[in-house]
Amino acid sequence: MAKKEQKIDVEVKDISAGETQKFELWIKDSAFATITQISEQRFETQFASQIEPRHFKTLDDAINDALMEYNLHRGS
């Protein structure tokens, strides 16, 4: 039997320091990804479980990828 879809609240926290734009993605009480703006048109997403960061052109693309990664690897 299929599970019923659950609504998940995602919070994007701005943790910028100085000139570096940095964001953390939170679900409930745990952060699962960090996104850093490394240039005007380039964002880097880092997960605790990955060694290599992923790169994106927009913040929205980075957030969407992080959510897909979270959904793929979260427990059932």
BELDA-V178181 format. One record per residue. N is the residue number from 1. PHI is phi as a letter, one per 40 degrees, with the letter a starting at -180 (NA if undefined). BURIAL is # if it has 24 or more other ideal C-beta (glycine too) atoms within 12 Angstrom, else .. Layout:
<<N | PHI | BURIAL> <N | PHI | BURIAL>>
This chain:
<<1 | NA | .> <2 | c | .> <3 | c | .> <4 | c | .> <5 | c | .> <6 | b | .> <7 | c | .> <8 | b | .> <9 | c | .> <10 | b | .> <11 | b | .> <12 | b | #> <13 | b | .> <14 | c | .> <15 | b | .> <16 | c | .> <17 | b | .> <18 | g | .> <19 | c | .> <20 | c | .> <21 | c | .> <22 | b | #> <23 | b | #> <24 | b | #> <25 | b | #> <26 | b | .> <27 | b | .> <28 | f | .> <29 | b | .> <30 | b | .> <31 | c | .> <32 | b | #> <33 | a | #> <34 | b | #> <35 | b | #> <36 | b | #> <37 | c | #> <38 | b | .> <39 | a | .> <40 | c | .> <41 | b | .> <42 | a | .> <43 | b | #> <44 | b | #> <45 | b | #> <46 | b | #> <47 | b | #> <48 | c | .> <49 | c | .> <50 | b | .> <51 | c | .> <52 | c | .> <53 | c | .> <54 | b | #> <55 | b | .> <56 | a | #> <57 | c | .> <58 | b | .> <59 | c | #> <60 | c | .> <61 | c | .> <62 | c | #> <63 | c | #> <64 | d | .> <65 | c | #> <66 | c | #> <67 | c | #> <68 | c | .> <69 | c | #> <70 | c | #> <71 | c | .> <72 | c | .> <73 | b | .> <74 | c | .> <75 | c | .> <76 | c | .>>
